[in-house]
Amino acid sequence: MKIRYNYVPKNEVKYCESTLTVKEAYEYLKETGYRSVPVLSEGGKKFEGLIYKVHLLDYLYEEKGSPEASIDSLVKNQDAFIYEEDSFFKTFLTIRRLPFIAVLNENEQFLGIITHANVMDVLEDSFGMKTGGYTLTIATIEHKGAIKDLVTLLRDINIDGMLTLDNGEKYLRRIIVNLPGELSPEKVKALVAKIEEKEFRVTHVDQIDK
């Protein structure tokens, strides 16, 4: 999955020009209601980093800094970006400590941002929240070919999605499988019994409405 399918485009992003003063940036953040926005230069093309409301406040009221000073020294997280052609899952390594990360193209031009909401949308899709259906949480003693064995058991059913948890654990792994909503409760019950005849245990069955 590529970044380019899952980010907020530039025309929907609030940002500060790098030429703003501390006072102007603070007033802008108050107006938008955000605690942080991207800082851009070169007419909105180049990503410079993030500016935070808390740092502006500290500068103005704790450090007694000049309201007319440039925001340059207060810009943080200059490395908080990812490229449009990167895998979306690369965001998990970066965004945890940040409110959002910038998206750049191959020419280093700013295209938009990825927010925590974008990440949640992808996770919700993985859990079948958008399509509905049944979500089975299946526990198994970790062994080679566990996923292959499970897929073989479900070979007559269209699997809408699959997610594994506890990767790297030596003894136990959980596998989340999304199944179509058109399955009857009786069919789901029969599938659970079939799965549990092997080295699997179905710990949860959730029915998700669209």
C-alpha positions in Angstrom: 0.0 0.0 0.0 1.5 3.3 -1.1 1.5 6.6 0.9 -0.1 8.4 -2.1 -3.5 6.8 -1.5 -3.8 7.7 2.2 -2.8 11.3 3.0 -4.4 14.8 3.4 -3.6 16.8 0.2 -1.9 20.2 0.5 -5.0 22.2 -0.4 -6.7 20.9 2.7 -3.7 21.5 5.0 -3.3 24.6 7.2 0.4 25.7 7.3 2.7 28.6 8.1 5.0 30.3 5.7 8.5 30.4 7.0 8.5 34.2 6.7 6.0 34.6 9.5 7.0 36.3 12.8 6.5 34.5 16.1 3.4 36.7 16.8 1.9 36.0 13.4 2.5 32.2 13.7 0.9 32.2 17.2 -2.1 34.2 16.1 -2.5 31.8 13.1 -2.4 28.7 15.4 -5.0 30.3 17.7 -7.2 31.0 14.7 -6.9 27.4 13.3 -7.2 25.7 16.6 -4.3 23.4 15.9 -1.4 22.8 18.3 1.0 22.3 15.4 1.1 22.9 11.7 3.8 22.4 8.9 6.1 25.3 8.1 6.7 25.7 4.3 9.0 28.0 2.3 9.5 28.7 -1.4 5.8 29.6 -1.9 4.5 26.5 -0.1 6.7 24.0 -1.9 9.5 23.2 0.6 8.9 21.5 3.9 10.9 23.1 6.7 9.5 21.3 9.8 6.7 21.8 12.4 5.8 24.7 14.5 4.1 24.1 17.8 1.9 26.5 19.8 3.5 25.5 23.1 7.0 26.5 21.8 5.6 29.9 20.6 4.0 30.4 24.0 7.2 29.5 25.8 9.2 31.9 23.7 6.8 34.8 24.1 5.9 34.4 27.8 8.6 32.3 29.5 11.7 33.5 27.6 10.3 37.1 27.0 11.2 36.8 23.3 10.4 39.4 20.7 7.0 38.9 19.0 8.6 40.3 15.8 11.3 37.7 15.7 11.4 35.0 12.9 10.0 31.6 13.7 13.1 29.9 12.3 14.7 29.0 15.6 11.4 27.5 16.8 10.8 25.2 13.9 11.1 21.5 15.1 11.0 18.0 13.5 12.7 18.9 10.2 12.9 15.2 9.5 9.2 14.5 10.0 8.5 13.5 6.5 8.0 10.5 4.2 7.9 10.1 0.4 4.7 9.6 -1.6 6.0 6.4 -3.1 7.0 4.9 0.3 5.0 2.0 1.8 2.3 3.3 4.1 3.5 1.0 6.9 6.7 3.1 7.1 4.5 5.7 8.8 4.2 3.5 11.9 8.0 4.0 12.5 7.7 7.8 12.5 4.3 9.1 13.4 4.0 7.7 16.9 6.0 10.7 18.4 4.4 13.3 16.2 1.0 14.9 15.6 1.4 14.3 11.8 4.2 13.8 9.2 4.6 15.6 5.9 4.4 13.8 2.5 6.9 14.8 -0.2 7.3 13.9 -3.8 10.6 12.7 -5.5 11.5 16.4 -6.0 11.3 17.1 -2.3 8.1 19.2 -2.8 5.4 19.2 -0.1 2.2 17.3 -1.1 0.3 17.1 2.1 0.3 15.3 5.5 -0.4 12.0 7.1 -2.3 12.3 10.4 -3.1 9.8 13.1 -6.7 9.7 11.7 -5.2 8.4 8.3 -3.4 5.7 10.2 -6.6 4.7 12.0 -8.5 4.6 8.7 -6.0 2.0 7.4 -6.3 0.0 10.6 -10.1 0.1 10.5 -10.0 -1.1 6.9 -7.7 -4.0 8.1 -10.3 -4.9 10.7 -13.2 -4.8 8.2 -14.8 -1.7 9.8 -15.6 -0.2 6.4 -17.0 -3.3 4.6 -18.7 -5.0 7.6 -18.8 -8.7 8.1 -17.4 -11.0 10.7 -14.0 -10.7 12.4 -12.5 -13.8 13.9 -9.7 -13.5 16.4 -7.8 -16.8 16.3 -5.0 -17.9 18.7 -2.5 -20.6 17.7 0.6 -22.1 19.2 3.3 -20.6 16.9 4.5 -23.1 14.4 5.8 -23.1 10.8 3.0 -22.9 8.3 0.3 -21.8 10.8 -1.1 -19.2 8.4 -1.1 -21.6 5.5 -2.9 -24.2 7.5 -5.6 -21.6 8.6 -6.1 -20.4 5.0 -6.5 -24.0 3.9 -9.2 -24.5 6.4 -11.0 -21.5 5.0 -10.4 -22.2 1.3 -14.1 -22.3 0.5 -14.7 -18.8 2.0 -13.6 -15.5 0.5 -11.3 -13.9 3.1 -11.8 -10.1 3.0 -8.7 -9.4 5.1 -6.1 -10.8 7.5 -3.9 -9.3 10.2 -1.4 -11.1 12.5 -0.5 -10.0 16.0 2.2 -11.1 18.4 4.8 -11.4 15.6 8.1 -12.5 16.9 6.5 -14.3 19.9 7.9 -17.9 20.4 4.8 -19.6 21.6 1.5 -17.8 20.8 0.2 -15.9 17.8 -3.1 -14.2 17.2 -4.5 -14.0 13.7 -7.5 -11.7 12.8 -9.5 -12.8 9.8 -12.2 -10.8 8.2 -15.0 -12.8 6.6 -17.9 -11.6 4.4 -21.1 -10.3 6.0 -23.4 -12.4 3.9 -22.3 -15.5 5.8 -25.1 -16.8 8.1 -24.6 -17.2 11.8 -24.9 -20.9 11.4 -22.2 -20.9 8.7 -19.9 -18.9 11.0 -20.5 -21.2 13.9 -19.7 -24.2 11.7 -16.4 -22.5 10.5 -15.4 -21.9 14.2 -16.0 -25.5 15.0 -13.9 -26.6 11.9 -11.1 -24.2 12.9 -11.0 -25.4 16.5 -10.7 -29.1 15.4 -7.1 -28.2 14.4 -4.4 -26.4 16.4 -6.4 -23.2 16.6 -8.7 -21.5 19.1 -11.2 -18.8 18.2 -11.1 -16.4 21.1 -13.5 -13.8 19.7 -16.2 -13.5 17.0 -17.3 -10.0 16.2 -20.0 -9.0 13.8 -19.3 -5.6 12.3 -22.0 -3.5 10.6 -21.1 -1.1 7.8 
